[in-house]
Amino acid sequence: MAYLLLSVAIVCEVAATSLLPRAAGFTVLVPSLLVLAGYALSFVLLAQVVKTVPVAVAYAIWSAAGTAAVAAIGAAFLGQSLSGWQVAGLALVVAGVVLLQLGGSSPH
């Protein structure tokens, strides 16, 4: 259940971030409200996730998946390009999350 909540938190964060250009510096009401609601819901869900998933792992997955998804959305829909270096950097971020997950939980 925690990873389902984490997935929803990621979707909310990615949607909110993707709407930032439309909020135009928080000068356009509806997109601004959607951005704020998306971030708020994302953080509420993330707070629930860290009750059962180590915070380092949950936050790493949340931030890495969000970063990769926003980069892909920017490239696919917002006319932003990704250089080879940027793609390599995203791959390293994902590799770091995998290593955190493989490392398991440390004893308390």
C-alpha positions, 0 to 999 in steps of 0.5 A, a space after each residue: 500500500 505504501 508504494 501505491 501511495 508513493 506512486 500517487 504522490 509522484 503523479 501529483 508532484 509531476 502534474 503540479 510541476 508540469 503546470 508551473 509554466 501555465 501558472 506564470 509565476 502564480 499570476 494565473 489563478 486556476 493553474 496556480 491553485 492546481 500547482 499548490 494542490 498538487 504539491 500539497 497532496 504529494 507531500 501529505 501522501 509522502 508523509 504517510 509513506 515514510 511511516 513504513 518506508 525508510 525516508 531515504 528510500 521513499 524520498 529518493 524514489 519520489 524525487 528521482 521518478 519525479 525528476 525523470 518524469 518531468 524531464 520526459 514531459 518537458 522533452 515530449 510536450 513542452 519543447 525542451 530538449 535533453 542533451 546526452 549529458 542530461 540523459 546520462 545524469 538522469 540515468 545516474 539518479 535512477 541508478 542511485 535510487 536502485 542502489 539505495 533500495 538494494 542496500 536495504 534498511 539500516 538497523 535503528 
